[in-house]
Structure formats: C-alpha cells, structure tokens
Amino acid sequence: MIRGTVNAKLEAVVTLHVLGPRERSLQVETEIDTGFSGYLALDSRAIHSRGLRRFGVNEGTLADGTRTYFETYTATLDWHGAVRSVIVVESAGGNLVGMSLLRGSQLVVDVIENGNVLIERR
C-alpha cells in the first residue's frame, strides 16, 4: 500500500522512490492527476538529477485541448513493493502520477486538508 496526504491546496500527494541508472535514486513528491493518462510526469530537475535515460518524443494533448510534444525518459520505481519500469514525461507543470500508473489499483482520498491518500493494489 502506498500512503500519502492531502495538502492545503487539496492536492492528493504521495512520495515515490524513483530509480535512475547506476542506482541513482531519490524520493519524489508527486500529485495524483486523474486527468493525466500517462504513467509519471517529472520536472526537469527530477529527471536530470537522477540521470534518467532519454526515450524519445511523444505527442500529447493538454487539458485545454492543445496538442504538443513532450520529451520522454525511462525510469524504474518502487510500486507496491516491486520494481516497475515506466515512461516518464518531462513536465513544466510539476511531478504527477497518472492513470496508467494507477491501473490495477484502488485510490482512496479523504478530500480534506491533511486527509489520507491510499493506493492499494487490486
């Protein structure tokens, strides 16, 4: 089970352990974003501090309908106690957990400041 909290802006936040090549790893605070269909979005600082390998460029659609291109990288992370490889999108909008990463999980959020966030494998 992955646990987090709801912050003062009512964002559901969890900390993930992201691994890069050569065992570079750090914890990254991420927001749950049910409007993001990808796996994981990280800001450039998080990507480059872990030395993530570039995967390529993918086209995507922003919330306002704008089509754009995103640099993508590969990373592994600890997800429900197992190492999982994912595609990471470079984001200027912060560190986000998307619905593809949440697939197969139950998400429970107490939507109050300091509320609990629970992600459990189904």
C-alpha positions as CSV (number, residue, x, y, z in Angstrom):
1,M,0.0,0.0,0.0
2,I,1.2,3.5,-0.9
3,R,0.2,6.2,1.5
4,G,0.1,10.0,1.2
5,T,-1.7,13.1,2.3
6,V,-3.9,15.8,1.0
7,N,-2.2,19.2,1.2
8,A,-3.6,22.7,1.9
9,K,-4.5,23.1,-1.8
10,L,-6.5,19.9,-1.7
11,E,-3.9,18.0,-3.9
12,A,-3.5,14.3,-3.2
13,V,0.2,13.8,-2.7
14,V,2.3,10.7,-2.5
15,T,6.1,10.2,-2.3
16,L,7.6,7.8,-4.8
17,H,11.1,6.2,-4.8
18,V,12.4,6.8,-8.4
19,L,15.5,4.9,-9.5
20,G,17.8,6.0,-12.3
21,P,20.8,4.3,-13.9
22,R,23.7,3.4,-11.7
23,E,21.4,3.2,-8.7
24,R,20.8,7.0,-8.6
25,S,17.6,7.2,-6.5
26,L,15.7,9.7,-4.6
27,Q,12.2,10.2,-3.2
28,V,10.0,12.4,-5.3
29,E,6.8,14.1,-4.1
30,T,4.1,13.7,-6.7
31,E,0.5,14.7,-7.1
32,I,-2.2,12.3,-8.2
33,D,-3.6,13.6,-11.5
34,T,-6.7,11.7,-12.7
35,G,-6.7,13.9,-15.9
36,F,-3.2,12.6,-16.9
37,S,-3.5,9.4,-18.8
38,G,0.3,8.7,-18.8
39,Y,2.4,6.9,-16.1
40,L,4.5,9.6,-14.5
41,A,5.4,13.2,-15.2
42,L,8.5,14.7,-13.6
43,D,10.0,18.2,-13.8
44,S,13.4,18.5,-15.5
45,R,15.3,18.8,-12.2
46,A,14.0,15.5,-11.0
47,I,14.8,13.9,-14.4
48,H,18.3,15.2,-14.7
49,S,19.3,14.7,-11.0
50,R,18.6,11.0,-11.4
51,G,20.2,10.7,-14.8
52,L,17.2,9.2,-16.5
53,R,17.7,7.8,-20.0
54,R,16.0,9.7,-22.8
55,F,13.3,7.6,-24.6
56,G,12.2,10.0,-27.3
57,V,9.5,12.5,-28.0
58,N,5.8,11.8,-27.7
59,E,2.8,13.9,-28.8
60,G,0.2,14.7,-26.2
61,T,-2.9,16.8,-25.5
62,L,-3.0,19.3,-22.7
63,A,-6.1,19.9,-20.6
64,D,-7.1,22.9,-22.8
65,G,-7.0,20.7,-26.0
66,T,-3.7,22.0,-27.2
67,R,-1.5,19.3,-29.0
68,T,2.2,19.5,-28.0
69,Y,5.3,17.3,-27.9
70,F,7.0,16.0,-24.7
71,E,10.4,14.7,-24.1
72,T,10.2,11.2,-22.6
73,Y,12.5,9.2,-20.4
74,T,12.6,5.7,-18.9
75,A,12.8,5.1,-15.1
76,T,12.1,2.4,-12.6
77,L,10.3,3.0,-9.4
78,D,9.1,1.1,-6.4
79,W,5.4,0.5,-6.9
80,H,3.5,-1.7,-4.4
81,G,6.8,-3.2,-3.2
82,A,8.0,-4.2,-6.7
83,V,10.3,-2.5,-9.2
84,R,8.4,-1.3,-12.2
85,S,9.7,0.3,-15.4
86,V,7.7,3.3,-16.7
87,I,7.8,6.0,-19.3
88,V,8.3,9.5,-17.8
89,V,7.1,12.6,-19.4
90,E,9.1,15.8,-18.8
91,S,6.7,18.3,-17.3
92,A,6.9,22.0,-16.6
93,G,3.7,21.5,-14.5
94,G,5.2,19.5,-11.7
95,N,5.5,15.9,-10.7
96,L,2.4,13.9,-11.4
97,V,1.2,10.3,-11.1
98,G,-1.1,9.4,-14.0
99,M,-3.9,6.9,-14.5
100,S,-1.7,4.4,-16.4
101,L,0.5,4.0,-13.3
102,L,-2.7,3.7,-11.1
103,R,-4.1,1.0,-13.4
104,G,-4.9,-2.1,-11.3
105,S,-5.0,0.0,-8.1
106,Q,-7.7,1.3,-5.8
107,L,-7.3,5.0,-5.0
108,V,-8.9,6.3,-1.8
109,V,-8.7,10.0,-0.9
110,D,-10.1,11.8,2.1
111,V,-10.5,15.2,0.5
112,I,-9.8,17.4,3.5
113,E,-6.6,19.2,4.4
114,N,-4.2,16.5,5.9
115,G,-6.6,13.8,4.7
116,N,-5.3,10.3,3.9
117,V,-4.4,9.2,0.4
118,L,-4.2,5.4,0.0
119,I,-3.2,3.5,-3.2
120,E,-3.7,-0.3,-2.9
121,R,-3.1,-3.0,-5.4
122,R,-6.3,-4.7,-6.6
